[in-house]
Amino acid sequence: DSMDEIPRRAIILEAFVIVSTSGFLAAIVPGIGIVIEIMGSLFGILIMLVAPGIVGIKIFSKNYRSPHFQYFSSSTGNFSPHSRIFHTLCWIITVAGVIFMITGITSLAHSFATG
């Protein structure tokens, strides 16, 4: 066995244990569906929209100065117009993600309350 093969086997074993445990718990725990729906609604949107939006807001903010950053002009000390567009788009996806999370949780609560 090479040293590269050991980490690969550990990753495969870890994935198998996580998936098997999740499947086992889903089969025996009553009401696990609502927990999965809430976790998916919160963390799925957080990972896909909110987190990248926050990172983009930080990167495209005026306080972020890096000579290697392609949207920053070191000669003028200003950002290009494209960076302002990207900064605005990052705010849009972050706000949209928060709205989607609130809507998803509200919808789940409503469907859970009405049965």
C-alpha positions in Angstrom: 0.0 0.0 0.0 1.3 3.4 -0.9 0.9 6.4 1.4 -1.6 7.9 -1.1 -3.9 5.0 -0.8 -4.4 5.2 3.0 -6.1 8.6 3.0 -8.3 7.6 0.1 -9.5 4.5 2.0 -10.1 6.6 5.1 -12.2 9.1 3.2 -14.2 6.2 1.6 -14.7 4.6 5.0 -15.8 7.9 6.6 -18.3 8.6 3.8 -19.7 5.1 4.1 -20.1 5.5 7.9 -21.8 8.9 7.5 -24.2 7.7 4.8 -25.0 4.4 6.5 -25.7 6.1 9.8 -27.9 8.7 8.2 -29.9 6.0 6.3 -30.2 4.0 9.5 -31.5 7.0 11.5 -33.9 8.0 8.8 -35.4 4.5 8.8 -35.9 4.2 12.6 -36.4 7.7 13.9 -40.0 9.0 13.6 -40.4 12.5 12.4 -36.9 12.8 11.0 -38.3 14.2 7.7 -39.1 17.5 9.3 -35.6 17.8 10.7 -34.1 17.0 7.3 -36.3 19.6 5.6 -35.3 22.3 8.1 -31.6 21.5 7.9 -31.9 21.5 4.1 -33.8 24.8 4.1 -31.3 26.5 6.4 -27.9 25.2 5.5 -28.5 24.5 1.8 -29.4 28.1 1.1 -26.7 29.3 3.5 -24.0 27.3 1.6 -25.3 28.2 -1.9 -26.3 31.9 -1.5 -25.6 33.6 1.8 -22.0 32.5 2.4 -20.7 33.2 -1.1 -22.5 36.5 -1.0 -20.8 37.5 2.3 -17.4 36.5 0.9 -18.1 38.5 -2.2 -19.2 41.5 -0.2 -15.9 41.4 1.7 -13.8 40.9 -1.5 -15.5 43.6 -3.5 -15.7 46.1 -0.6 -13.6 49.3 -0.7 -11.7 48.2 2.4 -10.2 45.2 0.6 -6.9 46.3 -0.8 -4.6 43.8 -2.6 -2.1 44.5 -5.3 -2.9 41.0 -6.8 -6.6 41.7 -6.9 -7.5 42.2 -10.6 -10.4 44.6 -9.9 -8.3 47.0 -7.9 -6.2 49.6 -9.7 -3.1 50.3 -7.7 -2.3 53.4 -9.8 -5.6 55.2 -9.1 -6.5 53.5 -5.8 -10.0 52.9 -7.0 -12.0 49.8 -8.0 -13.1 49.3 -11.5 -16.8 49.7 -12.4 -17.0 45.9 -12.7 -16.2 45.5 -9.0 -19.1 47.8 -8.1 -21.4 45.6 -10.1 -20.0 42.4 -8.5 -20.4 44.0 -5.0 -24.0 44.9 -5.8 -24.7 41.3 -7.1 -23.1 39.9 -3.9 -25.5 42.0 -1.8 -28.4 40.8 -3.9 -27.7 37.1 -3.5 -27.1 37.5 0.2 -30.4 39.3 0.8 -32.2 36.9 -1.5 -30.7 34.0 0.4 -31.9 35.4 3.7 -35.4 35.9 2.2 -35.4 32.4 0.8 -34.4 31.0 4.2 -37.2 32.9 6.0 -39.7 31.8 3.4 -38.6 28.2 3.6 -38.8 28.0 7.4 -42.1 29.8 7.4 -43.5 27.4 4.8 -42.2 24.4 6.7 -43.7 25.7 10.0 -47.0 26.3 8.2 -47.1 22.9 6.7 -46.1 21.3 10.0 -48.7 23.2 11.9 -51.6 22.4 9.5 -50.5 18.8 9.3 
